[in-house]
Amino acid sequence: MGEGKIVKDFLIQEISQQRRSIFLWAPVAIGLGIVTYFQYGQDISWSVIAGAFFLILLAIRKSYRGYSNQASYGWLTWLLLSIAIFLSLIGFSLAQYRTQSLTIPVLEKDLKSQVIEGEIERLVMLDGGKAKRVILRDVKIDDQILRVRLKTYHFKGDQWRSGDHISVKAKLIAPGKSVIPGGFDFSFKAKYEGISAVGYTLADAKMIRKSMSDSNHIEQFRGHIGRILYDHMDARYAGIAQALLTGERSGISKNDTENLRASGLAHLLAISGLHIGLVAGCVFFFVRLFLAVIPALALRYPIKKYAAFCAIIIAFTYMVLAGATVPTVRAFIMTSLVLLAVILDRSAMNMRLVALAAIIVMITTPEAIMGPSFVLSFAAVSALIAFYQGAGRKWLVNANAYKPLYRPVYYFAGVIVTTIIATLATAPFSVMFFNRFAVYSVIANMAAMPIMAFIIMPFGLLSALLIPLGLDSHFWVIMEWGISQITIVAQSVSDYKGADLYLPSFDMHETILIACGFLWLVLWRGVLRFIGIGVIVIAMVLPQFNKVKSIMISEDMKAIMIVDRSVDNFFLIGKMNSYLKSNLLGSLGIDPTVDIPVYKGGDQIDKSMGYCDDLICDLNLDGINIAIILNPIAISKACENTDIVISNIPINEYKACQNVTVIDRFDVWRHGATTLTFDNGSYVIETVK
């Protein structure tokens, strides 16, 4: 009895600590509804949703009355559960409304080359200025008004500006879907970004009408900054500077991009809370410093609040200059809430601000929750605040109490601790989205972050502000030097052996475990929060023991890869491009640069998998017989004594194949890329659609 009472009292104490953190779970419930819509749901009639809202509100009312009268944990549980369902339904409704409100159509299939007309919305330089990327709006094709993104070498000269009406011959391509089940779906991203098609130009563009409006001055200023950067910097560094100032990353070389990813510095390329925070922090510091040296202002007015207000204004300007993309808007919301807390004399380091920022983002752009930017940024911020509100609080108090001489030591130690926490917090989600983990990212960030914080961003901001005065040229040199040091760090770290670790994809259950474990760790208050660490570790370890056999079929059936993870055997029938190879091997946790044996006729496949000749491949994977047809004359033979038949031509109509599972060209055309997984004498078929 004594031990039972101790456990009961402990649990009651743990639960009682959650009273002040219940609001933090609100965005979790809303996000659950959004994910449900995008992942599994179909549109539901608004009248049905309204009825569901009414019933849930009745449940909340009854639960509240029951709890008010009896104050029992049973009624409290029902009350919280009803509120969670209500919020989830709000999230589902937000996602459905957002989807139904989209007005720009997305192409379902590629179009023939043709001359198109449209208005330039955005024009940026690529490949060191050799090429350009242009977004055209109001492109009319077959009674549809499209918005297209083109790569071009045919916009020659500097006369092109946002707002110009042009014509050009182009090849328009429908945004591609995921090349593997559960992989990155560009068509989803394009749909919510308002991109109808991508493509490239085939002839020189022609000017139809120059822009006569000043409504596009923001895009023109963005383009002007890009041209200035390429005029004052080496093209290699200008591309990175352009990414940091305007959010356009297409000018960064593939080599630098890969080095930054392998070293764990890729987050520096995407304008996020780091960049917005650095800009706002610089403005806040220098405005407050300037006002502090004027005694009449410093002694009579709240100069800290004035500095915070100025920082919000400049941060907003930076957000607009960066294109007001979802990540920059989210970062601005978070930064402005922190600065608003300063103005209102509230604590700026508060998990409720993170929850409020998440809710605002979900309301405005619910699709953002499905992307890595949202997940990684909120994971890092929430983990840092959870740490500094808990074990790290003493660290902050000591740092402020020490003499100024010792504060630099605390600063650099803080950079190390902050980097470690942010890296650990985002590591599971980095593997989830990218199947890779930068082993030495802590070392790289320790070297790069001071350069970014004290050289690149301050002088980049100063240079941009001085452009109208024509005094910017000397400061670009300093920013360029800082960028060059970042690239040196990235190159050096990525050259370390084992710097980039590839890990297999998580399945749905492991993904849910990681998400629940992380949320429990950062949102729960009390010692039970550390259960979340164990859940995350278990979820990350499980894929390493997943040694199943599989067959992966590309969406055009030009590539069929046979995988036996139990002995790490791989065999490719057909051919695949580098993008497909990166996705296929990445999902298995394999370096995409490795060579895969390719079938070239005859019997080349590993005997443990089966037998191949010039007509057919007969495989046996975990007790399941599979026939892959290489020549149509082998159809009858393929359908005999087999469980699954894979064919690049339609064979469902063949009588001999009626009693077997058939995956032919029509099946893949309807359902997209397909993966068959074999385990314990059974198999599962997963498709993109």
Phi, psi and omega in degrees: 000321182297317180294321178298320179293323179297315179297316180298314179297322179297315181294320178298320179295319178298315182294322181296335179287349185272357185302321182276355183245009181298322181300330183296338180273353180299310178296334177295315180294318178297315180298325178298319177295320179296313180298321179301317180295310185288329186270320188232333194276162170245165178299138178244142179305137181296331177293323177294318178297318179298318177297320178296318176302316182298314181295319180293321178298322176297320179295320178297316181298315181294318180296321180294317179295318179298319179291322180295325183278323187247338180054039180263156179292334178297310178295324179296320178298313179297323179296312181294321179295320178296318178295320180297317178296320178300314180293323177297321178294325174298315179299316178300317181294320178299315180294319180293318179296318179300317180293316182288341181273354179292135184246342182271120181288156178242131181297141177265338180214160180293151178252157176292156177301135181200163177277127179240155177237145178186176180257133180291120176265321181209142180220119181230155182272144177234162173051047178068027178094355181289326180236172179224155171244127184236138172251121179253134175246167181058040176270117185262120178221120178052051177065016175245141176260113187251161172235117190238153178241125186234144167262135188215146169247012190247010172259076187278146180088180182249015184278351184279133181224157174299135182101344178291141177261123188227168170228148182199146175277129186214158172255119182258132185239134178295138177304130186285146175274179180299140179272352173219151177302128180082004181273184181294128182250100182292329180296325176295314180297316181296321181301314184274347173267358178076031177258115181282324184199159172242175179164202183209158181269157183239352181206167181298140178286152179239136179280126175262315181204127177289151179294131178248006185247153176261009184290344183252029184295335179294312178296324178294321179291323175300314178296323179296319178298318179301317179293321178297317181299316181288338176283328187255349183232161168299142185304325181298315182278333178296323178298319179289319178298321178296322177296321183286329185263324184242356178082002181267109187262001186290346181272359181278135182294154180297324181295314179294320179300315181293319178297318180294323178293313183295331181268356180082020180251010182297334180296342178290339184279333184261120179298121185215202180300328178301309185289313178300318179296320179294317179297311180296321180295319178298314180296315180301314183295310186285326175294316179295321178296317180297316181290331182291334181278359176252099186306322182298329178273316185296327184270343186245341186232154178282080186295333178297322179290322177297318180295321178296320179296316178298321180296322178296317181298313181291322178297321177296318178299318179296319179300315180295319180297328181278006176096000179051043177287170182303313180297321181288322177297316179299316180295320178295318179301313181296315181294318181293326177294321177296314180292327176295324176297323176297316181296324183268009179059040176247165179293128181279335180263086188222129180295335179294328176296320178297315179298317180296317178298319179297318180296318180298316179296318180296326179290317185279318181221077184299335181292343182298333183294341181275353185255162182292329183300311179300310186296312184293317183292315180289330176296314181295313183295313182295323178294319180294316180293320178300321180291311185284346170275342181252254184296330183277355181298319179298326179299313181295318180298315180295322180297322180283334183279335184288159178294152182306332182297328184265351184295324176302324178297316178296326180296308182294324175295323178295322177299318180295311181297315180299318180297317180297315182295313180297322179294314180294324182291323184267347183305310181300323182282331174296317177295321181300317184269326189241352180059028179211154181221127179278106187296322185256029182296328179297315179298314181298316181291326176299324180279326188271326187298317176300323178294317179295317186285324188253347183237300190295303185291316178300315182283333173294317177296314180298318180297316180296321180291334182269358180303313180300335181268352181073022183250021189270341194301319184289332184278337175297329180297319180292317178298319179298319179298317179299318179296320179298324178291324177297317180294326177295316178300313181299317180294316183295315182290319181293340178282347178297144178293130179073023182293329184244114183255125178263134182230149183291158180293153174273145172276182185300318183294319180292323177298316179296319179298317180296314180298314181294319179297317180293314180299319178297320182295318187268338185258330180286143178249129183123174186291338180292348179299332184287353171300328180302324179297315179298320179296317180296315181298316179300315181296325181281334181278328185306316181298336181291340179261003182273086185258044183282166176259148184206162172235127183246123185245127180287165185292339177255004180061018176278347179226125175232114183250129180258128187234131172234094185289343181295331178232011180055048173261136179226145180209130184248129172253116183106211180212157179215151179280175185295325180294314179296317179298318179299319180288315181296309182288324179300320179296338179266357181077033183241140177302121183296350181275352181290155179272135178252129177303134184244136178291127180232022181105150180079191182261097181246344187290152178299133185299335179290340179270324183155212185221140177232142167228196184284352183251324190205153170246118175259116183243155171225107181245109178056041176086000179257128179272127181234137176241125176251116185280124178256340180219132185304334183290352181263012185299310182299316179295323184296327185274003179265132175053045179221163180258323183226137175239130178244125185218142178276357177237154180295128180226006182299337183278348180287129182298324182296342185254011185289332186258014178236161175283122183247131171237100182245188185300320180293322179298314181290326177297322181283322190250354179081190181308143189230142175232131175251126180244131185245132181200127176055043175076010177229171180217156178233135178253123176244139179230164180289316183264000000 
